[in-house]
Amino acid sequence: RYFQIEGGVYLLLKSDIPPGSGLGLSGAVTASLVKLFSTYQKNELSRKEIAKLASIIEIDILKRPIGMQDQYASSYGGINFITFEKNAINVEPLAVKEEYKDQLENSLMLFYTGTSRDSSKILSEQKKSTERQEKIVIDVLCKMKELAYQMRDTLVTGDIVQLGKLLHCSWELKKTLSPTISNTSIDKYYNIALKHGAIGGKITGAGGGGFMLLMCEGGHQKNVRES
């Protein structure tokens, strides 16, 4: 409807990722469709324009209570540090050595919790709390922002262990934003992973279900997987 395409277009979407996974599926799909339809109309958009339009469609038109990070991550690709300010969005590519990238990829484990969730409810609660300027929520978000800068610097130096510890700190903070971000099952799985060698981790996306991402060095991955 946005691109005013008449005559009909047949689209087939196939994904191994279930809805409500927290892996940025909707942002990736929207950015892909913006690229697809703009190219179909022979209008080549820049990565920035694709990300901005995908965000407008999801947030302003579809009224989804989400952020813009998924659309920008999908549009730009690679490892970036994205800063969202009131009047500007800055995408900074990180100069991470190939050996560090390999080390990072080999240290990450992804587990499906077996449940999906509707992120809208979780994010709506968080958005309302932020808009009410609730001190506890604002303080937590500021601490999480500080951790993001620390993660950026740590990733560039290739310190995977420290990166995992920062990820753990961020997850502990995130859980305080809403009682629906985690639950007894998620906490149980996460604590078992830590007990068997994982350094840190989090539930991807808004939380509440979907996938659990863990940072775990190679020597401990078998124990974590089996446990």
C-alpha positions in Angstrom: 0.0 0.0 0.0 2.8 2.4 0.8 4.5 1.9 -2.5 1.1 2.1 -4.3 1.8 -1.0 -6.4 -1.3 -2.0 -8.4 -2.0 -5.2 -10.2 -0.9 -7.5 -7.4 2.4 -9.0 -6.3 2.8 -12.6 -5.1 5.1 -13.0 -2.1 6.3 -16.2 -0.5 8.0 -16.0 2.9 9.8 -19.0 4.3 11.7 -19.0 7.5 13.2 -21.5 9.9 12.7 -18.9 12.7 9.3 -18.9 14.4 7.4 -15.6 15.0 8.1 -14.1 18.4 11.6 -15.4 18.5 13.3 -12.1 19.4 15.8 -12.5 16.5 14.7 -9.3 14.7 12.6 -11.2 12.1 10.0 -8.4 11.5 12.7 -5.8 11.1 14.6 -8.0 8.6 11.4 -8.8 6.6 10.3 -5.1 6.5 13.7 -3.9 5.4 13.9 -6.7 2.8 10.4 -5.8 1.4 11.3 -2.1 1.3 14.5 -3.0 -0.8 12.4 -5.3 -2.9 9.6 -2.9 -3.8 11.9 0.1 -4.3 14.0 -1.9 -6.7 10.8 -3.1 -8.4 10.0 0.5 -9.0 13.5 1.2 -10.2 14.2 3.5 -7.2 17.5 2.5 -5.6 17.4 3.5 -2.0 20.5 3.8 0.2 20.9 1.6 3.3 20.0 4.6 5.5 16.9 5.3 3.4 15.8 1.6 3.6 16.3 1.5 7.4 14.4 4.8 7.9 11.5 3.7 5.7 11.3 0.3 7.3 11.1 2.0 10.7 8.4 4.3 9.5 6.3 1.5 8.2 6.6 -0.6 11.4 6.4 2.1 14.0 4.4 5.0 12.5 2.1 3.1 10.1 1.6 -0.3 11.8 1.9 1.3 15.3 4.2 -1.4 16.7 5.8 -0.4 20.0 9.3 -1.3 18.9 12.7 0.3 18.4 14.6 0.9 15.2 17.7 -1.2 15.9 16.5 -4.3 13.9 15.7 -2.3 10.8 19.1 -0.6 10.8 21.0 -3.8 11.6 19.3 -5.6 8.7 19.8 -2.7 6.3 23.5 -2.1 7.0 24.8 -5.6 7.8 28.1 -6.3 9.5 29.1 -5.4 13.1 28.0 -1.9 13.9 27.6 0.4 16.9 24.4 2.3 16.4 23.7 5.5 18.3 20.1 6.8 18.4 19.8 10.5 19.2 16.8 12.8 19.1 17.6 14.2 15.7 20.1 11.7 14.3 21.0 8.1 13.9 24.7 7.2 13.6 25.8 3.8 12.3 29.5 3.2 13.2 31.1 0.1 11.6 33.4 -1.5 14.1 36.9 -2.4 13.1 37.0 -5.9 14.5 39.8 -8.2 13.4 38.8 -11.3 11.6 40.3 -13.5 14.3 38.2 -11.7 16.9 35.1 -12.2 14.7 35.8 -15.9 14.5 36.4 -16.1 18.2 33.1 -14.3 18.9 31.2 -16.5 16.5 32.7 -19.7 18.0 31.8 -18.5 21.5 28.1 -17.9 20.9 25.5 -20.5 21.5 21.8 -20.1 20.7 19.0 -22.2 22.3 15.3 -22.1 21.5 13.3 -22.0 24.8 10.4 -23.8 23.2 8.0 -20.8 23.6 7.4 -17.7 21.5 5.9 -14.5 22.8 4.2 -11.3 21.7 6.8 -8.6 22.2 4.2 -5.8 21.9 2.9 -6.3 25.5 6.4 -6.3 27.0 7.6 -3.3 25.0 4.3 -1.4 25.6 4.8 -1.6 29.3 8.4 -0.5 29.1 7.5 2.4 26.7 4.8 3.6 29.1 7.2 3.4 32.1 9.8 5.4 30.1 7.3 8.0 29.0 6.2 8.5 32.7 9.9 9.1 33.4 9.9 6.4 36.2 13.2 6.9 37.9 14.0 3.2 38.3 13.4 2.5 34.6 15.4 5.5 33.4 18.3 4.6 35.7 18.3 1.0 34.4 18.2 2.2 30.8 21.1 4.6 31.4 23.2 1.8 33.0 22.4 -0.5 30.0 23.5 2.3 27.6 26.8 2.6 29.5 27.3 -1.2 29.2 26.7 -0.9 25.4 29.7 1.5 25.1 31.8 -0.9 27.2 30.8 -3.8 25.0 31.8 -1.9 21.9 35.3 -1.2 23.3 35.7 -4.8 24.6 34.6 -6.3 21.3 37.2 -4.3 19.4 40.0 -5.6 21.7 38.8 -9.2 21.3 38.3 -9.8 25.1 35.5 -12.4 24.7 35.5 -13.3 28.5 34.9 -9.7 29.5 32.3 -9.3 26.8 30.4 -12.3 28.2 30.5 -10.8 31.7 29.1 -7.5 30.4 26.4 -9.4 28.6 25.5 -11.0 31.9 25.3 -7.6 33.7 23.1 -6.3 30.9 20.7 -9.2 31.2 20.4 -8.8 35.0 19.5 -5.1 34.4 17.1 -5.8 31.6 15.1 -8.3 33.8 14.3 -5.4 36.2 12.5 -3.4 33.5 9.4 -5.7 33.5 8.3 -8.9 35.3 7.4 -10.5 32.0 11.0 -10.3 30.5 12.0 -13.5 32.3 10.3 -16.3 34.1 11.1 -19.3 36.3 11.9 -21.6 33.4 14.2 -19.0 31.7 16.0 -18.3 35.0 16.4 -22.1 35.5 17.9 -22.6 32.1 20.2 -19.6 32.4 21.5 -20.6 35.8 22.2 -24.2 34.6 24.2 -22.7 31.7 26.2 -20.5 34.0 26.9 -23.5 36.4 28.3 -25.5 33.5 30.6 -22.9 32.0 28.7 -20.2 30.2 30.1 -16.7 30.9 26.9 -14.7 30.3 23.9 -14.4 28.1 20.4 -13.1 27.6 17.0 -13.8 26.1 17.1 -12.2 22.6 14.7 -9.3 21.8 12.2 -8.1 24.3 12.4 -11.3 26.4 9.6 -13.5 27.7 10.5 -16.5 25.4 12.1 -17.1 22.0 15.8 -17.8 22.0 18.5 -17.7 24.7 21.9 -16.5 23.5 24.9 -17.6 25.6 28.5 -16.6 25.5 30.5 -19.7 26.2 34.1 -20.7 25.4 34.7 -23.9 23.4 35.9 -26.0 26.2 32.6 -25.7 28.1 30.1 -25.8 25.2 29.6 -29.6 25.3 28.7 -29.5 29.1 26.4 -26.5 28.5 24.7 -28.2 25.6 24.2 -31.5 27.4 23.0 -29.9 30.7 
